[in-house]
Amino acid sequence: MLSSIKSVNVLGITDLSGGGEEAPGGDLSALSIPGGRSMSSHPASSSAVVDPDPLIRKHRTAGATLTVTANGTPLADREVVVAQRRHKFLFGCIGFDFIPLANGETATDDGERRSLGESPASGSQQVADLWFDLFNFATLPFYWGHFEPVRGRPDTERLLTTARWFADRGIPVKGHPLTWHTETAGWLMDLSNAEIAKAQVDRIRRDMTDFSGVIDMWDVINEAVIMPIFDKYDNGITRICREIGRIPMVRMVFDAAREANPHATLLLNDFDMSAAYECLIEGVLEAGIKIDVLGLQSHMHQGYWGEEKTLATIDRFARYGLPIHFTETTIVSGHIMPEEIVDLNDYQIPEWPTTPEGEARQADEIVRHYKTLLSHPAVEAMTYWGLSDGGWLGAPGGFVRADGTPKPSYDALRSLVKGEWWLPPTTMVTDADGRVRFDGFLGEYEITAGGRSVTFTLDEPGDAEVAVSL
Amino acid sequence: MLSSIKSVNVLGITDLSGGGEEAPGGDLSALSIPGGRSMSSHPASSSAVVDPDPLIRKHRTAGATLTVTANGTPLADREVVVAQRRHKFLFGCIGFDFIPLANGETATDDGERRSLGESPASGSQQVADLWFDLFNFATLPFYWGHFEPVRGRPDTERLLTTARWFADRGIPVKGHPLTWHTETAGWLMDLSNAEIAKAQVDRIRRDMTDFSGVIDMWDVINEAVIMPIFDKYDNGITRICREIGRIPMVRMVFDAAREANPHATLLLNDFDMSAAYECLIEGVLEAGIKIDVLGLQSHMHQGYWGEEKTLATIDRFARYGLPIHFTETTIVSGHIMPEEIVDLNDYQIPEWPTTPEGEARQADEIVRHYKTLLSHPAVEAMTYWGLSDGGWLGAPGGFVRADGTPKPSYDALRSLVKGEWWLPPTTMVTDADGRVRFDGFLGEYEITAGGRSVTFTLDEPGDAEVAVSL
């Protein structure tokens, strides 16, 4: 740090007043930097709050020109119906609640096996219907201590049934997490560090293989930043991470995961949004470890981040040129957790009610948050941490109350996802060349005419020429 | 001084084993971890406050047996005088204040050229005498914006004169810093990023070469954790670090430094004591970049850390098996800066007086802090950030008041460094085999008998057999 207040102007700081947001972006190619890796540079400070809607249209929609033919001939001057079937953006939510429902378990069955985050009033068919009407991406729990409380007796069948239940309904599933120091298996504590590391690698290989084709996306390691210095209690994962270091730990579990399922999408996930996670990512990438997606947690029990912080955070992590998933988001519809709480798990209260004012605030913040995320091209997924109230920490963080009725947040988000950002079945008339034009959000569509249907996708923003043969 | 002559077995290393210093240290050798690097594991939680004195004796002293000969014959039953000349531990302080004195500049000369950290009442011969009576290691300023405010006109001669002034008095000198986004050269802003990177590398080569043999220890890069996301103002160094990333930046400047002076000791230095610095270090080491010393800043304008935090911090960074230097420490003898200040530079007040209560507290904390550092074997240096008050932030952080009189902290620290931890000239009598025994702090000693003197060193803690020929 500095040691004087006297000579602030020596540098000619007066030149810097413009607050220059963009580095001029010079070219280092003329300079030999051993191992230097050029980074794609999203600007680090484009965080002024601006209207997100034009950016959402820019990054998330295509202007499609469909040329419709039948038997090789343009289908001219004909009514067709175009309808969106799916968003490309992953509007995700945990599916923990539905494990009993998917497995046909009665209420009395499930009490004992309830996973983290399963909320009491949640797993009903009614709530499931609300889930499928809003989301297109599920996260299922693989916390080692719950998944395999007794060594050699993993809960594979039950989770596989649940994963297939989602997959059969067209929902891709992510497993969370394969490596984490919290909620890990207690029996690791009886092993040597070498045995723990082997058990961790074996667990990854076994579970990724068992679920391959049903779950092809995994949070491979969770919270590696704090992993080796986690000091709330002793556990096997912290032990080995402290011994070998974070990067060898990440390498070990990613190597195992990549080998077990070469087609899977592998995430590095963390709650630490500080420079620590940046440094970890840079170290991991410099070490040559291939990460497919960066996962950013964003539990907001202590208050909505706001657009500026959200965009600044995305910008910092978008610098690495990797897709970003918001993996764990909560915004409460009750009082806000006091800011002095550092570990959210330390906040345990008997009741945390949802309130009308809180629900109105939540609905507003949900809209702002989803709009903010979709306005940034690096974000590809957003997973909400529980549709129903009463899950983690007993917080009123859901879009559905404990009695199963939807809150304003549910309706507000649905009016975006299936309203403003959605093309419902829409009748159009082809021109003389068999063409129709429309703007739509990226995703999967269906066109129907004369009782025949064809699906097509809009994958990239901007103008799209699509030929369909009915 | 040590109560050494009486208690020969003062080291009593076996008595100190209770502290549980070593982690159980599981063995991962059975498991193949590609690229896995085993870490030396200082424990992460040996931070209970214990009496530091036995640990200081364990890690910092040797039990020496001197065998004295003259002309090949043991010098039996003779009076000899043994005296310590230097500590191995680097008791450092910045030497910024003495640039004018070393250069023979008058008071009117120096106003304009005053470097960062030169305090108004500091550069006198009287204060210099206090400096040399306490410290054995100096840090000199190489802030680029001050060192070379106009491109091509570096302040080399003046700094070289100062560095030699210290070196001639037996004081090793460290240069600080070669790469930093703050106080960097304003003219970098006119260059492309490739040109900035080249200028940075050229600057390192030039200055390390110019000062080679006089300054052979450098803070090569300062505060790399925040460097690419520093957003207080635009600057050339943040620009290139943002573009290429932290690890390529560290590699670039360390490669240049290593090449310019292969014999120099090269530091990575940071103020960020969070997991972010750990992650950066792990990434840098995994990338194969050789770091000689980890520098930890510890300005305590907002209050003394205390033993527990200090030891926990050392433990976290000692895991990498590298020597640790406390590079920048300040403990104030006035009121404490409010804790809500995040960037210390934001605290600008017209007057920050030293107080009698503050001086008593500072003296106590200084003793506790130095004892804590010496009680941990990983720490090799401690640099205090300014002997005199009125330096950085105008804080009363010195051991000497603005009027040049020493505070209680000066006397307290001197009574350790040159008292309790020091062997003054001491008369001993050799035995029939020409031997004397004494316990002393690691460092350089002189033995004198019959008008002849020889120097010897105690380099490692524990028992030492030394043969000297007078």
Interface residues (C-beta under 8 A of the other chain):
Chain A: M1 L2 S3 S4 I5 K6 S7 V10 L11 G12 I13 D15 L16 G18 G19 G20 A23 P24 G25 G26 D27 L28 S29 A30 L31 I33 P34 G35 G36 R37 S38 M39 S41 A44 S45 S192 N193 A194 I196 A197 K198 V201 V225 I226 P228 I229 D231 R239 I240 R242 E243 I244 G245 R246 I247 P248 R251 M252 D255 D272 S274 A275 A276 Y277 E278 C279 L280 E282 G283 V284 E286 A287 R316 R319
Chain B: A23 G25 G26 D27 L28 S29 A30 L31 I33 P34 G35 G36 R37 S38 M39 S41 A44 S45 I94 F96 R114 S115 L116 G117 E118 P141 G145 H146 P149 T182 E183 T184 A185 G186 W187 M189 L191 S192 N193 A194 E195 I196 A197 K198 V201 V225 I226 P228 I229 D231 Y233 D234 N235 T238 R239 I240 R242 E243 I244 G245 R246 I247 P248 R251 M252 D255 F271 D272 S274 A275 A276 Y277 E278 C279 L280 E282 G283 V284 E286 A287 Q297 H299 R316 R319 E328 L344 N345 Q348 W385 G386 G391 W392 L393 G394
